[in-house]
Amino acid sequence: MQKFLKSLFTFNGRTGRVYYLVSFAFLLAIIFSLIYLIESLPKGVCQSIAGYFAGILMFWMWIATTAKRCHDFGWSGFAFLWFFFPMANGILFLVLLFRPGNKGPNEYGEPPK
């Protein structure tokens, strides 16, 4: 579990399809849990600050996981920027979920296990 949590914050290496899907589901579960917890805080500044930091944390983990999945294809981690374009984001998400990565090692490391 510690290895999994640590991998959510790093940009090094590659990640496979199953790990990407599990990470995505884990992030969604965390997001919904945080929304529930933040809603229980006192209204106003406290909620705003907690929501701000939770959003930054979730965004960082999403970028790190997506960048490592892009590395699996031999792409730069900056390919995640396509998520900010309409239509391209849906296509990229499907590619990241269903396309197998490079079989052998590439410039980003060994294939994921």
ROLUM-672085 format. One record per atom (N, C-alpha, C, O): residue in one letter; atom name; x, y, z. Coordinates in nm, 3 decimals. Example, Ala and Ser with C-alpha at 12.3 -4.5 7.8 and 13.67 -1.06 7.14 Angstrom:
# residues 2
PT:residuo:atomo:X:Y:Z
PT:A:N:1.319:-0.569:0.780
PT:A:CA:1.230:-0.450:0.780
PT:A:C:1.320:-0.330:0.780
PT:A:O:1.424:-0.332:0.846
PT:S:N:1.285:-0.225:0.708
PT:S:CA:1.367:-0.106:0.714
PT:S:C:1.290:0.003:0.787
PT:S:O:1.341:0.114:0.804
END
This chain:
# residues 113
PT:residuo:atomo:X:Y:Z
PT:M:N:0.082:-0.119:0.000
PT:M:CA:0.000:0.000:0.000
PT:M:C:0.087:0.125:0.000
PT:M:O:0.055:0.224:-0.066
PT:Q:N:0.197:0.120:0.075
PT:Q:CA:0.286:0.236:0.082
PT:Q:C:0.346:0.264:-0.055
PT:Q:O:0.360:0.379:-0.094
PT:K:N:0.384:0.158:-0.128
PT:K:CA:0.440:0.175:-0.262
PT:K:C:0.337:0.238:-0.355
PT:K:O:0.370:0.324:-0.437
PT:F:N:0.212:0.194:-0.343
PT:F:CA:0.104:0.248:-0.427
PT:F:C:0.085:0.397:-0.399
PT:F:O:0.076:0.477:-0.492
PT:L:N:0.078:0.434:-0.272
PT:L:CA:0.058:0.575:-0.236
PT:L:C:0.176:0.661:-0.280
PT:L:O:0.158:0.773:-0.328
PT:K:N:0.298:0.608:-0.265
PT:K:CA:0.416:0.683:-0.307
PT:K:C:0.414:0.704:-0.458
PT:K:O:0.454:0.810:-0.507
PT:S:N:0.369:0.604:-0.532
PT:S:CA:0.369:0.614:-0.678
PT:S:C:0.268:0.716:-0.730
PT:S:O:0.280:0.762:-0.843
PT:L:N:0.169:0.752:-0.649
PT:L:CA:0.072:0.852:-0.691
PT:L:C:0.131:0.993:-0.698
PT:L:O:0.071:1.082:-0.758
PT:F:N:0.247:1.012:-0.637
PT:F:CA:0.305:1.146:-0.630
PT:F:C:0.430:1.164:-0.717
PT:F:O:0.477:1.276:-0.734
PT:T:N:0.484:1.055:-0.772
PT:T:CA:0.606:1.065:-0.851
PT:T:C:0.576:1.064:-1.001
PT:T:O:0.474:1.011:-1.044
PT:F:N:0.665:1.123:-1.077
PT:F:CA:0.650:1.131:-1.222
PT:F:C:0.745:1.036:-1.294
PT:F:O:0.745:1.031:-1.417
PT:N:N:0.824:0.961:-1.221
PT:N:CA:0.925:0.874:-1.282
PT:N:C:0.867:0.737:-1.313
PT:N:O:0.785:0.685:-1.237
PT:G:N:0.910:0.681:-1.424
PT:G:CA:0.873:0.545:-1.458
PT:G:C:0.751:0.534:-1.547
PT:G:O:0.707:0.631:-1.609
PT:R:N:0.698:0.414:-1.550
PT:R:CA:0.585:0.382:-1.636
PT:R:C:0.479:0.312:-1.555
PT:R:O:0.507:0.256:-1.449
PT:T:N:0.357:0.314:-1.605
PT:T:CA:0.248:0.244:-1.539
PT:T:C:0.160:0.178:-1.645
PT:T:O:0.142:0.231:-1.754
PT:G:N:0.107:0.062:-1.610
PT:G:CA:0.025:-0.013:-1.703
PT:G:C:-0.123:0.024:-1.697
PT:G:O:-0.164:0.110:-1.619
PT:R:N:-0.202:-0.043:-1.782
PT:R:CA:-0.344:-0.011:-1.794
PT:R:C:-0.421:-0.041:-1.665
PT:R:O:-0.500:0.042:-1.620
PT:V:N:-0.398:-0.156:-1.608
PT:V:CA:-0.473:-0.195:-1.487
PT:V:C:-0.439:-0.101:-1.372
PT:V:O:-0.528:-0.056:-1.300
PT:Y:N:-0.311:-0.071:-1.355
PT:Y:CA:-0.270:0.019:-1.249
PT:Y:C:-0.330:0.158:-1.270
PT:Y:O:-0.371:0.223:-1.174
PT:Y:N:-0.335:0.202:-1.395
PT:Y:CA:-0.394:0.333:-1.425
PT:Y:C:-0.541:0.334:-1.388
PT:Y:O:-0.589:0.430:-1.328
PT:L:N:-0.613:0.230:-1.422
PT:L:CA:-0.756:0.221:-1.389
PT:L:C:-0.777:0.216:-1.238
PT:L:O:-0.866:0.283:-1.185
PT:V:N:-0.696:0.137:-1.169
PT:V:CA:-0.707:0.129:-1.022
PT:V:C:-0.675:0.265:-0.959
PT:V:O:-0.743:0.308:-0.866
PT:S:N:-0.572:0.331:-1.009
PT:S:CA:-0.536:0.464:-0.957
PT:S:C:-0.648:0.564:-0.981
PT:S:O:-0.680:0.644:-0.893
PT:F:N:-0.708:0.559:-1.099
PT:F:CA:-0.817:0.649:-1.132
PT:F:C:-0.936:0.625:-1.038
PT:F:O:-0.995:0.720:-0.988
PT:A:N:-0.971:0.499:-1.015
PT:A:CA:-1.082:0.466:-0.924
PT:A:C:-1.049:0.510:-0.781
PT:A:O:-1.136:0.561:-0.710
PT:F:N:-0.924:0.491:-0.740
PT:F:CA:-0.881:0.532:-0.607
PT:F:C:-0.893:0.683:-0.591
PT:F:O:-0.939:0.732:-0.488
PT:L:N:-0.850:0.758:-0.693
PT:L:CA:-0.859:0.904:-0.688
PT:L:C:-1.005:0.950:-0.682
PT:L:O:-1.037:1.044:-0.609
PT:L:N:-1.092:0.885:-0.757
PT:L:CA:-1.234:0.920:-0.750
PT:L:C:-1.290:0.895:-0.610
PT:L:O:-1.367:0.977:-0.558
PT:A:N:-1.253:0.783:-0.550
PT:A:CA:-1.300:0.753:-0.414
PT:A:C:-1.249:0.858:-0.315
PT:A:O:-1.324:0.901:-0.227
PT:I:N:-1.124:0.897:-0.329
PT:I:CA:-1.069:1.000:-0.240
PT:I:C:-1.141:1.133:-0.261
PT:I:O:-1.175:1.201:-0.165
PT:I:N:-1.165:1.169:-0.387
PT:I:CA:-1.233:1.296:-0.416
PT:I:C:-1.371:1.300:-0.351
PT:I:O:-1.406:1.398:-0.286
PT:F:N:-1.449:1.193:-0.369
PT:F:CA:-1.583:1.192:-0.309
PT:F:C:-1.577:1.192:-0.157
PT:F:O:-1.660:1.255:-0.092
PT:S:N:-1.479:1.123:-0.100
PT:S:CA:-1.463:1.124:0.046
PT:S:C:-1.426:1.263:0.096
PT:S:O:-1.479:1.309:0.197
PT:L:N:-1.335:1.329:0.025
PT:L:CA:-1.295:1.464:0.065
PT:L:C:-1.409:1.564:0.052
PT:L:O:-1.426:1.652:0.136
PT:I:N:-1.488:1.549:-0.053
PT:I:CA:-1.604:1.638:-0.068
PT:I:C:-1.698:1.621:0.051
PT:I:O:-1.748:1.720:0.105
PT:Y:N:-1.722:1.497:0.090
PT:Y:CA:-1.808:1.471:0.205
PT:Y:C:-1.749:1.532:0.333
PT:Y:O:-1.821:1.595:0.410
PT:L:N:-1.618:1.514:0.354
PT:L:CA:-1.554:1.568:0.473
PT:L:C:-1.552:1.721:0.473
PT:L:O:-1.577:1.783:0.576
PT:I:N:-1.524:1.780:0.358
PT:I:CA:-1.518:1.926:0.350
PT:I:C:-1.656:1.986:0.373
PT:I:O:-1.667:2.092:0.435
PT:E:N:-1.760:1.921:0.325
PT:E:CA:-1.896:1.970:0.348
PT:E:C:-1.933:1.969:0.496
PT:E:O:-2.018:2.047:0.540
PT:S:N:-1.869:1.882:0.574
PT:S:CA:-1.900:1.875:0.717
PT:S:C:-1.825:1.982:0.797
PT:S:O:-1.855:2.004:0.914
PT:L:N:-1.728:2.049:0.735
PT:L:CA:-1.656:2.157:0.804
PT:L:C:-1.744:2.281:0.815
PT:L:O:-1.842:2.295:0.742
PT:P:N:-1.708:2.370:0.907
PT:P:CA:-1.785:2.496:0.916
PT:P:C:-1.781:2.572:0.784
PT:P:O:-1.678:2.575:0.715
PT:K:N:-1.892:2.632:0.750
PT:K:CA:-1.904:2.706:0.623
PT:K:C:-1.810:2.826:0.623
PT:K:O:-1.780:2.883:0.728
PT:G:N:-1.764:2.862:0.505
PT:G:CA:-1.683:2.982:0.491
PT:G:C:-1.539:2.953:0.458
PT:G:O:-1.508:2.868:0.375
PT:V:N:-1.451:3.024:0.526
PT:V:CA:-1.308:3.020:0.495
PT:V:C:-1.249:2.881:0.516
PT:V:O:-1.166:2.836:0.438
PT:C:N:-1.291:2.813:0.621
PT:C:CA:-1.237:2.680:0.652
PT:C:C:-1.265:2.583:0.537
PT:C:O:-1.176:2.508:0.496
PT:Q:N:-1.386:2.584:0.487
PT:Q:CA:-1.421:2.498:0.373
PT:Q:C:-1.341:2.536:0.250
PT:Q:O:-1.294:2.449:0.177
PT:S:N:-1.326:2.665:0.226
PT:S:CA:-1.254:2.711:0.108
PT:S:C:-1.108:2.668:0.110
PT:S:O:-1.055:2.621:0.010
PT:I:N:-1.043:2.684:0.224
PT:I:CA:-0.903:2.646:0.237
PT:I:C:-0.886:2.496:0.222
PT:I:O:-0.796:2.451:0.151
PT:A:N:-0.970:2.418:0.288
PT:A:CA:-0.962:2.272:0.278
PT:A:C:-0.987:2.227:0.134
PT:A:O:-0.917:2.139:0.084
PT:G:N:-1.085:2.285:0.069
PT:G:CA:-1.115:2.249:-0.069
PT:G:C:-1.002:2.285:-0.163
PT:G:O:-0.972:2.209:-0.255
PT:Y:N:-0.940:2.397:-0.142
PT:Y:CA:-0.827:2.442:-0.223
PT:Y:C:-0.712:2.343:-0.215
PT:Y:O:-0.660:2.299:-0.317
PT:F:N:-0.671:2.308:-0.093
PT:F:CA:-0.559:2.215:-0.076
PT:F:C:-0.593:2.074:-0.123
PT:F:O:-0.508:2.006:-0.180
PT:A:N:-0.715:2.031:-0.102
PT:A:CA:-0.757:1.898:-0.151
PT:A:C:-0.755:1.895:-0.303
PT:A:O:-0.715:1.795:-0.363
PT:G:N:-0.799:2.003:-0.366
PT:G:CA:-0.798:2.010:-0.512
PT:G:C:-0.657:2.005:-0.569
PT:G:O:-0.633:1.937:-0.669
PT:I:N:-0.565:2.077:-0.508
PT:I:CA:-0.426:2.075:-0.553
PT:I:C:-0.367:1.935:-0.539
PT:I:O:-0.300:1.886:-0.630
PT:L:N:-0.393:1.870:-0.426
PT:L:CA:-0.342:1.736:-0.403
PT:L:C:-0.396:1.636:-0.506
PT:L:O:-0.320:1.556:-0.560
PT:M:N:-0.525:1.641:-0.532
PT:M:CA:-0.586:1.549:-0.629
PT:M:C:-0.535:1.577:-0.770
PT:M:O:-0.510:1.483:-0.847
PT:F:N:-0.519:1.704:-0.806
PT:F:CA:-0.469:1.740:-0.938
PT:F:C:-0.327:1.688:-0.957
PT:F:O:-0.294:1.636:-1.064
PT:W:N:-0.243:1.702:-0.856
PT:W:CA:-0.105:1.654:-0.862
PT:W:C:-0.103:1.503:-0.883
PT:W:O:-0.028:1.454:-0.968
PT:M:N:-0.182:1.430:-0.807
PT:M:CA:-0.183:1.284:-0.820
PT:M:C:-0.235:1.241:-0.957
PT:M:O:-0.185:1.145:-1.014
PT:W:N:-0.335:1.311:-1.009
PT:W:CA:-0.389:1.278:-1.141
PT:W:C:-0.283:1.303:-1.249
PT:W:O:-0.265:1.219:-1.338
PT:I:N:-0.213:1.416:-1.241
PT:I:CA:-0.110:1.446:-1.340
PT:I:C:0.003:1.343:-1.334
PT:I:O:0.049:1.295:-1.438
PT:A:N:0.047:1.308:-1.214
PT:A:CA:0.157:1.212:-1.199
PT:A:C:0.119:1.076:-1.257
PT:A:O:0.198:1.015:-1.329
PT:T:N:-0.001:1.029:-1.227
PT:T:CA:-0.045:0.899:-1.277
PT:T:C:-0.061:0.901:-1.429
PT:T:O:-0.021:0.806:-1.496
PT:T:N:-0.118:1.007:-1.482
PT:T:CA:-0.138:1.018:-1.627
PT:T:C:-0.005:1.031:-1.699
PT:T:O:0.012:0.973:-1.806
PT:A:N:0.089:1.106:-1.644
PT:A:CA:0.220:1.121:-1.707
PT:A:C:0.292:0.987:-1.715
PT:A:O:0.354:0.956:-1.816
PT:K:N:0.284:0.907:-1.608
PT:K:CA:0.349:0.776:-1.611
PT:K:C:0.282:0.682:-1.711
PT:K:O:0.349:0.598:-1.771
PT:R:N:0.151:0.696:-1.728
PT:R:CA:0.083:0.614:-1.829
PT:R:C:0.127:0.657:-1.968
PT:R:O:0.146:0.572:-2.056
PT:C:N:0.145:0.787:-1.991
PT:C:CA:0.197:0.836:-2.119
PT:C:C:0.339:0.785:-2.143
PT:C:O:0.376:0.754:-2.256
PT:H:N:0.419:0.778:-2.037
PT:H:CA:0.554:0.724:-2.049
PT:H:C:0.552:0.580:-2.099
PT:H:O:0.646:0.538:-2.166
PT:D:N:0.449:0.506:-2.067
PT:D:CA:0.440:0.366:-2.109
PT:D:C:0.433:0.355:-2.261
PT:D:O:0.470:0.251:-2.317
PT:F:N:0.388:0.458:-2.329
PT:F:CA:0.384:0.459:-2.476
PT:F:C:0.510:0.520:-2.537
PT:F:O:0.528:0.517:-2.658
PT:G:N:0.597:0.574:-2.452
PT:G:CA:0.714:0.644:-2.501
PT:G:C:0.686:0.792:-2.526
PT:G:O:0.769:0.862:-2.584
PT:W:N:0.571:0.839:-2.481
PT:W:CA:0.534:0.979:-2.497
PT:W:C:0.587:1.060:-2.380
PT:W:O:0.615:1.006:-2.273
PT:S:N:0.602:1.188:-2.401
PT:S:CA:0.637:1.279:-2.293
PT:S:C:0.520:1.287:-2.195
PT:S:O:0.405:1.269:-2.234
PT:G:N:0.551:1.313:-2.070
PT:G:CA:0.445:1.329:-1.971
PT:G:C:0.357:1.449:-1.998
PT:G:O:0.245:1.458:-1.946
PT:F:N:0.406:1.543:-2.079
PT:F:CA:0.327:1.661:-2.112
PT:F:C:0.210:1.629:-2.204
PT:F:O:0.128:1.717:-2.233
PT:A:N:0.200:1.506:-2.250
PT:A:CA:0.086:1.466:-2.333
PT:A:C:-0.045:1.477:-2.255
PT:A:O:-0.152:1.483:-2.314
PT:F:N:-0.036:1.480:-2.121
PT:F:CA:-0.158:1.496:-2.040
PT:F:C:-0.227:1.628:-2.070
PT:F:O:-0.346:1.643:-2.040
PT:L:N:-0.156:1.724:-2.128
PT:L:CA:-0.217:1.854:-2.160
PT:L:C:-0.332:1.841:-2.260
PT:L:O:-0.416:1.930:-2.269
PT:W:N:-0.336:1.732:-2.335
PT:W:CA:-0.448:1.709:-2.427
PT:W:C:-0.579:1.695:-2.352
PT:W:O:-0.686:1.712:-2.412
PT:F:N:-0.575:1.665:-2.222
PT:F:CA:-0.698:1.654:-2.144
PT:F:C:-0.771:1.788:-2.134
PT:F:O:-0.889:1.791:-2.098
PT:F:N:-0.704:1.896:-2.163
PT:F:CA:-0.766:2.028:-2.151
PT:F:C:-0.835:2.073:-2.279
PT:F:O:-0.887:2.185:-2.286
PT:F:N:-0.836:1.987:-2.380
PT:F:CA:-0.904:2.018:-2.506
PT:F:C:-1.028:1.931:-2.521
PT:F:O:-1.020:1.809:-2.506
PT:P:N:-1.143:1.993:-2.550
PT:P:CA:-1.265:1.914:-2.570
PT:P:C:-1.245:1.811:-2.681
PT:P:O:-1.170:1.835:-2.775
PT:M:N:-1.311:1.701:-2.668
PT:M:CA:-1.305:1.587:-2.760
PT:M:C:-1.174:1.511:-2.746
PT:M:O:-1.175:1.389:-2.739
PT:A:N:-1.062:1.580:-2.743
PT:A:CA:-0.934:1.512:-2.732
PT:A:C:-0.922:1.443:-2.596
PT:A:O:-0.860:1.338:-2.585
PT:N:N:-0.983:1.502:-2.492
PT:N:CA:-0.971:1.442:-2.359
PT:N:C:-1.039:1.306:-2.352
PT:N:O:-0.986:1.214:-2.290
PT:G:N:-1.154:1.290:-2.414
PT:G:CA:-1.222:1.161:-2.415
PT:G:C:-1.145:1.057:-2.493
PT:G:O:-1.135:0.941:-2.451
PT:I:N:-1.091:1.098:-2.606
PT:I:CA:-1.012:1.005:-2.688
PT:I:C:-0.885:0.964:-2.613
PT:I:O:-0.851:0.846:-2.610
PT:L:N:-0.816:1.060:-2.554
PT:L:CA:-0.695:1.029:-2.479
PT:L:C:-0.724:0.936:-2.362
PT:L:O:-0.648:0.843:-2.337
PT:F:N:-0.833:0.960:-2.291
PT:F:CA:-0.868:0.873:-2.179
PT:F:C:-0.889:0.730:-2.226
PT:F:O:-0.842:0.636:-2.161
PT:L:N:-0.958:0.712:-2.337
PT:L:CA:-0.980:0.576:-2.390
PT:L:C:-0.849:0.513:-2.435
PT:L:O:-0.827:0.393:-2.414
PT:V:N:-0.762:0.592:-2.496
PT:V:CA:-0.631:0.539:-2.537
PT:V:C:-0.553:0.494:-2.415
PT:V:O:-0.493:0.387:-2.415
PT:L:N:-0.552:0.576:-2.310
PT:L:CA:-0.477:0.541:-2.189
PT:L:C:-0.533:0.417:-2.122
PT:L:O:-0.458:0.341:-2.061
PT:L:N:-0.663:0.396:-2.132
PT:L:CA:-0.724:0.279:-2.069
PT:L:C:-0.706:0.150:-2.148
PT:L:O:-0.690:0.043:-2.090
PT:F:N:-0.709:0.159:-2.281
PT:F:CA:-0.717:0.036:-2.360
PT:F:C:-0.594:0.003:-2.444
PT:F:O:-0.574:-0.113:-2.479
PT:R:N:-0.511:0.099:-2.477
PT:R:CA:-0.395:0.071:-2.562
PT:R:C:-0.282:0.014:-2.477
PT:R:O:-0.245:0.072:-2.375
PT:P:N:-0.226:-0.099:-2.520
PT:P:CA:-0.111:-0.152:-2.446
PT:P:C:0.012:-0.064:-2.466
PT:P:O:0.027:-0.001:-2.571
PT:G:N:0.097:-0.062:-2.369
PT:G:CA:0.220:0.017:-2.378
PT:G:C:0.326:-0.054:-2.458
PT:G:O:0.303:-0.163:-2.511
PT:N:N:0.443:0.008:-2.468
PT:N:CA:0.556:-0.053:-2.538
PT:N:C:0.596:-0.183:-2.469
PT:N:O:0.598:-0.190:-2.346
PT:K:N:0.627:-0.283:-2.548
PT:K:CA:0.664:-0.415:-2.491
PT:K:C:0.795:-0.411:-2.414
PT:K:O:0.805:-0.462:-2.303
PT:G:N:0.895:-0.350:-2.474
PT:G:CA:1.027:-0.348:-2.411
PT:G:C:1.054:-0.218:-2.340
PT:G:O:0.966:-0.132:-2.328
PT:P:N:1.176:-0.203:-2.292
PT:P:CA:1.213:-0.078:-2.225
PT:P:C:1.212:0.039:-2.322
PT:P:O:1.237:0.023:-2.442
PT:N:N:1.183:0.156:-2.271
PT:N:CA:1.193:0.279:-2.350
PT:N:C:1.271:0.381:-2.267
PT:N:O:1.328:0.346:-2.164
PT:E:N:1.274:0.504:-2.312
PT:E:CA:1.354:0.605:-2.243
PT:E:C:1.305:0.636:-2.102
PT:E:O:1.375:0.702:-2.025
PT:Y:N:1.186:0.588:-2.066
PT:Y:CA:1.130:0.615:-1.933
PT:Y:C:1.145:0.498:-1.837
PT:Y:O:1.105:0.507:-1.721
PT:G:N:1.200:0.388:-1.885
PT:G:CA:1.225:0.276:-1.795
PT:G:C:1.176:0.143:-1.849
PT:G:O:1.136:0.131:-1.965
PT:E:N:1.181:0.046:-1.762
PT:E:CA:1.137:-0.090:-1.794
PT:E:C:0.985:-0.096:-1.799
PT:E:O:0.917:-0.014:-1.738
PT:P:N:0.930:-0.194:-1.872
PT:P:CA:0.783:-0.207:-1.875
PT:P:C:0.728:-0.236:-1.735
PT:P:O:0.794:-0.300:-1.654
PT:P:N:0.607:-0.188:-1.707
PT:P:CA:0.548:-0.216:-1.575
PT:P:C:0.517:-0.365:-1.560
PT:P:O:0.494:-0.435:-1.659
PT:K:N:0.518:-0.411:-1.438
PT:K:CA:0.492:-0.553:-1.410
PT:K:C:0.348:-0.578:-1.384
PT:K:O:0.308:-0.692:-1.359
END
